[in-house]
Amino acid sequence: MDTTMELEELKGAWQALGRQLERQEALQWQLLRERKLEHVRRGLRPLAWGQALQFLLGIGLIVLGVACWTRNVAVPGLFWTGVLVHAFGVAHVALAGITLGMIGTFDYSAPVLRIQKQMARLRCVYAASANVCGAPWWVMWVLVVVAFAGLGRVEPAAGTPLWIQLSLALGVAGWLGTYALSWLSSRRARRAGREGGLLDESGAIRRGRALLDEIAEFERD
């Protein structure tokens, strides 16, 4: 009888210890998950700051573009330069605003799979922003300079200076070269079984995706 009672007590103590260990393991995992998600959150802050600057730059481009084309309706070159700078500014504002909105609405309390989907959507928007607002600066800086020149007095019959033509030609070459390097980078990444190219994602997004992959792997185990 005593032996049976001792075995039951030992079994109960063993089960209680097992439950305690399970609770401790769950708590440790929760702390680890929160710590990694905090790294993801902090890692996206520089990206958010950069997008805020892009937003402000876009507003400046819109103001410059409108000022240029409204002053030079009779000068086709300056008129269309102003229109392009205006549209370029709108793209900066729109894509920066979308990116900031996505970063601000990340739900870090959600299941990791949902956070990974949010990060994947952010990566797509960032890639669009890099292609639309980043690489074109090879050419757009020339148009921005021309737009500033268009704020002053310009003769309608004045021709296009040689330096502008040469700068545009070099800019187009650099622009195409950037896309070519991005394409080669994407091909090498796919061969290595990875994703990403020169214009596909920022370092912050890449590190965030890696941390989320670690969390998902832990949860699977």
DOTI-86932 format. One record per residue (C-alpha): residue in three letters; x, y, z. Coordinates in Angstrom, 1 decimal. Layout:
// DOTI-86932
(node "ALA",(X,Y,Z))
...
// end
This chain:
// DOTI-86932
(node "MET",(0.0,0.0,0.0))
(node "ASP",(2.8,2.4,1.0))
(node "THR",(4.7,1.5,-2.2))
(node "THR",(1.6,2.3,-4.3))
(node "MET",(1.1,5.6,-2.6))
(node "GLU",(4.8,6.5,-3.1))
(node "LEU",(4.6,5.6,-6.8))
(node "GLU",(1.5,7.8,-7.2))
(node "GLU",(3.1,10.7,-5.4))
(node "LEU",(6.3,10.3,-7.5))
(node "LYS",(4.1,10.1,-10.7))
(node "GLY",(2.2,13.3,-9.6))
(node "ALA",(5.5,15.1,-8.8))
(node "TRP",(6.9,14.1,-12.2))
(node "GLN",(3.9,15.3,-14.0))
(node "ALA",(3.9,18.6,-12.1))
(node "LEU",(7.6,19.0,-13.0))
(node "GLY",(6.8,18.3,-16.6))
(node "ARG",(4.1,20.9,-16.7))
(node "GLN",(6.4,23.4,-15.0))
(node "LEU",(9.1,22.8,-17.6))
(node "GLU",(6.6,23.2,-20.4))
(node "ARG",(5.4,26.5,-19.0))
(node "GLN",(9.0,27.7,-18.6))
(node "GLU",(9.9,26.6,-22.2))
(node "ALA",(6.8,28.4,-23.5))
(node "LEU",(7.7,31.5,-21.6))
(node "GLN",(11.3,31.4,-22.9))
(node "TRP",(10.1,31.0,-26.5))
(node "GLN",(7.6,33.9,-26.1))
(node "LEU",(10.4,36.1,-24.8))
(node "LEU",(12.7,35.0,-27.7))
(node "ARG",(9.9,35.7,-30.2))
(node "GLU",(9.2,39.1,-28.8))
(node "ARG",(12.9,40.0,-28.8))
(node "LYS",(13.3,38.9,-32.5))
(node "LEU",(10.2,40.8,-33.5))
(node "GLU",(11.5,43.9,-31.7))
(node "HIS",(14.7,43.6,-33.8))
(node "VAL",(12.4,43.5,-36.9))
(node "ARG",(10.6,46.6,-35.8))
(node "ARG",(13.8,48.5,-35.0))
(node "GLY",(15.3,47.4,-38.3))
(node "LEU",(12.5,48.9,-40.3))
(node "ARG",(12.9,52.4,-38.7))
(node "PRO",(15.8,53.5,-41.0))
(node "LEU",(13.7,52.5,-43.9))
(node "ALA",(10.8,54.6,-42.6))
(node "TRP",(13.1,57.6,-42.1))
(node "GLY",(14.3,57.2,-45.7))
(node "GLN",(10.7,57.0,-46.9))
(node "ALA",(9.8,60.1,-44.9))
(node "LEU",(12.7,62.0,-46.6))
(node "GLN",(11.5,60.7,-50.0))
(node "PHE",(8.0,62.0,-49.2))
(node "LEU",(9.4,65.5,-48.5))
(node "LEU",(11.6,65.3,-51.6))
(node "GLY",(8.5,64.4,-53.6))
(node "ILE",(6.6,67.5,-52.3))
(node "GLY",(9.6,69.6,-53.3))
(node "LEU",(9.6,68.1,-56.8))
(node "ILE",(5.9,68.7,-57.2))
(node "VAL",(6.3,72.4,-56.3))
(node "LEU",(9.3,72.8,-58.6))
(node "GLY",(7.6,71.0,-61.5))
(node "VAL",(4.4,73.1,-61.2))
(node "ALA",(6.4,76.3,-61.0))
(node "CYS",(8.4,75.3,-64.1))
(node "TRP",(5.6,74.3,-66.4))
(node "THR",(3.2,77.0,-65.4))
(node "ARG",(5.9,79.7,-66.2))
(node "ASN",(6.9,78.1,-69.5))
(node "VAL",(3.8,77.1,-71.4))
(node "ALA",(5.2,78.7,-74.5))
(node "VAL",(8.5,76.9,-74.3))
(node "PRO",(7.9,73.2,-75.1))
(node "GLY",(11.2,71.9,-73.7))
(node "LEU",(10.7,73.6,-70.3))
(node "PHE",(7.0,72.9,-70.2))
(node "TRP",(7.5,69.1,-70.6))
(node "THR",(10.4,69.2,-68.2))
(node "GLY",(8.2,70.7,-65.6))
(node "VAL",(5.5,68.2,-66.3))
(node "LEU",(7.9,65.3,-65.9))
(node "VAL",(9.4,66.6,-62.7))
(node "HIS",(5.9,67.2,-61.4))
(node "ALA",(4.9,63.6,-62.2))
(node "PHE",(8.2,62.3,-60.7))
(node "GLY",(7.3,64.1,-57.5))
(node "VAL",(3.9,62.6,-57.4))
(node "ALA",(5.4,59.1,-57.7))
(node "HIS",(7.8,59.9,-54.8))
(node "VAL",(5.0,61.0,-52.6))
(node "ALA",(2.6,58.2,-53.5))
(node "LEU",(5.1,55.3,-53.1))
(node "ALA",(6.7,56.8,-50.0))
(node "GLY",(3.2,57.2,-48.4))
(node "ILE",(2.2,53.7,-49.2))
(node "THR",(5.5,52.3,-47.8))
(node "LEU",(5.1,54.3,-44.6))
(node "GLY",(1.5,53.2,-44.3))
(node "MET",(2.5,49.5,-44.6))
(node "ILE",(5.4,49.9,-42.1))
(node "GLY",(3.0,51.6,-39.6))
(node "THR",(0.3,48.9,-39.9))
(node "PHE",(2.6,45.9,-39.2))
(node "ASP",(0.8,43.7,-36.6))
(node "TYR",(3.6,42.2,-34.6))
(node "SER",(1.2,40.3,-32.4))
(node "ALA",(-0.2,38.4,-35.3))
(node "PRO",(1.0,34.9,-36.3))
(node "VAL",(4.4,34.9,-37.9))
(node "LEU",(3.0,33.7,-41.3))
(node "ARG",(0.8,36.9,-41.5))
(node "ILE",(3.8,39.1,-40.6))
(node "GLN",(5.8,37.4,-43.3))
(node "LYS",(3.0,38.1,-45.8))
(node "GLN",(3.1,41.8,-44.7))
(node "MET",(6.8,41.8,-45.2))
(node "ALA",(6.5,40.3,-48.7))
(node "ARG",(4.0,43.0,-49.7))
(node "LEU",(6.4,45.7,-48.3))
(node "ARG",(9.2,44.2,-50.3))
(node "CYS",(7.1,44.5,-53.5))
(node "VAL",(6.2,48.1,-52.8))
(node "TYR",(9.8,48.9,-52.0))
(node "ALA",(11.0,47.3,-55.3))
(node "ALA",(8.5,49.4,-57.2))
(node "SER",(9.7,52.5,-55.4))
(node "ALA",(13.3,51.7,-56.1))
(node "ASN",(12.6,51.2,-59.8))
(node "VAL",(10.3,54.2,-60.2))
(node "CYS",(11.9,56.7,-57.9))
(node "GLY",(15.5,55.5,-57.4))
(node "ALA",(17.1,54.4,-60.7))
(node "PRO",(15.5,57.2,-62.8))
(node "TRP",(17.6,59.7,-60.9))
(node "TRP",(20.4,58.9,-63.4))
(node "VAL",(18.3,61.1,-65.8))
(node "MET",(16.0,63.1,-63.6))
(node "TRP",(18.7,65.1,-61.9))
(node "VAL",(19.3,66.8,-65.3))
(node "LEU",(15.6,67.6,-65.6))
(node "VAL",(15.6,69.0,-62.1))
(node "VAL",(18.5,71.3,-62.9))
(node "VAL",(16.7,72.4,-66.1))
(node "ALA",(13.5,72.9,-64.1))
(node "PHE",(15.3,75.2,-61.7))
(node "ALA",(16.7,77.1,-64.8))
(node "GLY",(13.1,77.4,-66.1))
(node "LEU",(12.2,79.5,-63.0))
(node "GLY",(14.1,82.4,-64.5))
(node "ARG",(13.8,84.3,-67.7))
(node "VAL",(14.3,82.0,-70.7))
(node "GLU",(14.2,82.9,-74.4))
(node "PRO",(11.6,80.7,-76.2))
(node "ALA",(13.9,80.2,-79.2))
(node "ALA",(16.9,79.2,-77.1))
(node "GLY",(18.3,75.7,-78.0))
(node "THR",(19.3,72.9,-75.8))
(node "PRO",(22.8,73.3,-74.4))
(node "LEU",(25.3,70.6,-75.2))
(node "TRP",(26.0,69.8,-71.6))
(node "ILE",(22.3,68.8,-71.2))
(node "GLN",(22.4,66.5,-74.2))
(node "LEU",(25.6,64.8,-73.0))
(node "SER",(24.3,64.5,-69.4))
(node "LEU",(21.1,62.9,-70.6))
(node "ALA",(23.0,60.5,-72.8))
(node "LEU",(25.3,59.5,-69.9))
(node "GLY",(22.3,59.3,-67.6))
(node "VAL",(20.4,56.9,-69.9))
(node "ALA",(23.5,54.7,-70.1))
(node "GLY",(23.8,54.6,-66.3))
(node "TRP",(20.1,54.0,-65.9))
(node "LEU",(20.2,51.0,-68.3))
(node "GLY",(23.4,49.8,-66.7))
(node "THR",(21.7,49.8,-63.3))
(node "TYR",(18.8,47.7,-64.6))
(node "ALA",(21.3,45.3,-66.2))
(node "LEU",(23.2,44.9,-62.9))
(node "SER",(19.9,44.3,-61.1))
(node "TRP",(18.9,41.7,-63.6))
(node "LEU",(22.3,39.9,-63.3))
(node "SER",(22.0,40.1,-59.5))
(node "SER",(18.5,38.5,-59.6))
(node "ARG",(19.8,35.7,-61.8))
(node "ARG",(22.7,34.9,-59.4))
(node "ALA",(20.3,35.0,-56.4))
(node "ARG",(17.9,32.6,-58.1))
(node "ARG",(20.7,30.2,-59.0))
(node "ALA",(21.8,30.2,-55.3))
(node "GLY",(18.2,29.5,-54.3))
(node "ARG",(17.6,32.9,-52.9))
(node "GLU",(15.4,35.9,-53.8))
(node "GLY",(16.5,39.5,-54.4))
(node "GLY",(18.3,41.7,-56.8))
(node "LEU",(20.0,45.1,-56.8))
(node "LEU",(16.6,47.0,-56.8))
(node "ASP",(14.5,44.3,-55.1))
(node "GLU",(14.8,45.0,-51.4))
(node "SER",(16.7,47.1,-48.9))
(node "GLY",(19.0,45.7,-46.3))
(node "ALA",(16.4,46.3,-43.6))
(node "ILE",(13.8,44.2,-45.4))
(node "ARG",(16.3,41.5,-46.0))
(node "ARG",(17.3,41.3,-42.4))
(node "GLY",(13.6,41.4,-41.3))
(node "ARG",(12.7,38.5,-43.6))
(node "ALA",(15.6,36.5,-42.2))
(node "LEU",(14.5,37.1,-38.6))
(node "LEU",(10.9,36.1,-39.5))
(node "ASP",(12.2,32.9,-41.2))
(node "GLU",(14.1,32.1,-38.0))
(node "ILE",(10.9,32.5,-35.9))
(node "ALA",(8.9,30.4,-38.3))
(node "GLU",(11.5,27.6,-38.2))
(node "PHE",(11.5,27.6,-34.4))
(node "GLU",(7.7,27.4,-34.4))
(node "ARG",(7.8,24.5,-36.8))
(node "ASP",(10.3,22.6,-34.6))
// end
